[in-house]
Amino acid sequence: MKDTYKYLRTNIKGLSAYVPGEQPRDSSFIKLNTNENPYPPSKRVISKIKQAVNRDLRLYPDPIFKNLRKRISNIYKIDYNQIIIGNGSDELLDMIMKAFVGKKDKVVCTYPTYNLYKVLSSVYEANLVEIESNEDFQIPIDKLIDANGHVTFLCNPNTPTGIFTDISAIRKLCDNVKGVVVVDEAYVDFARGNCLELIKGYENLIVLRTLSKSFSLAGARIGIGFGSLIPFLYKVKDSYNVNRISLVAAEAALDDILYAEANIKRIINLRSYLTNCLKKLEFQVYPSEANFILIKTRHAYNLYKYLKDKKILVRYFNQRRLKDKLRITIGKKGEMDLLINAIKDYLKGVCDGKD
């Protein structure tokens, strides 16, 4: 075969693409590896989607999401003109790079964090600076400030750690960084605070949200961007970037927000339950404010394989500082109990010398 790599841009040849969590075709797996909500979308969402599957699918969707933006503006008290919708928050991250980052511009993020920031930096040939989180994975805000990026990405709560950065620290970051600050709040509905109020005081701040986690709409791919800089993103977005069905699903989900809030409370309670159970088994569990937890164990990879053999998927990251850790999505109570029992069986095997 001829060398097809010759057609690629030079910076793409050596690029390691973002690798999402495994999505098995076998529905018998318990999926605790991709931070999906264990509960289904509300009945209202399902009903509205079914109604939307009609002759209107021949028509393009609303390119500026008027109805959905009005709902979001009313719920979150953010100006309509400071809101944009993306095909997941991943597309919004790409828009931000298109709009604000030129070749060799400095992009700053923490390590470890969501790996797409690094991938996008490579695609757009930016100068990426990764700031190491502290030993306990807390974010060193002063080091982010010192790096003074053209764009600074901060995932809060962070992934894969679940660590939450206080809003006062993010305010300090916005005060002292000259460039754009992007706070990725994909998991913030499971945390004790958020940055939306800061939008009104900082023109350099963009806050991202998603309906994938707390609203059970990962399959619909709905991301939301907030901020004074949002109008610039409309210059670079695709013409019809969000489909009609997803827009309907998002509107219905927000109209039934009490359903999502009830599920959020259940997940937070189950997060505490799983944390306490694993601590009793003498695992180190990092304090999480997301819909997952991170645990430390010298058995990380072997335990990951053992659980997979038992048809329980958790996330193992074969990368620096994470090789002795597992990220576990919070599932339903029965799934958590099956997980705990499987871990107990594994530990018993270790004690019996089978590992």
Secondary structure, DSSP 8 states (H G I E B T S, - for coil): ---GGGGS-HHHHT----------S-TTSEE-SS---SS---HHHHHHHHHHSSGGGGS---TT-HHHHHHHHHHHT--GGGEEEEEHHHHHHHHHHHHH--TT-EEEEEESS-THHHHHHHHTT-EEEEEE--TT----HHHHHHH--SEEEEESS-TTT-----HHHHHHHHHH-SSEEEEE-TTGGGSS--SGGGGGT-TTEEEEEESSSTTS-GGG-EEEEESTTHHHHTTTS-TT-S-HHHHHHHHHHHHTHHHHHHHHHHHHHHHHHHHHHHHHTT-EE----SSEEEEE-TTHHHHHHHHHHTTEE-EE--STTTTTEEEEE---HHHHHHHHHHHHHHHHHHHTT--
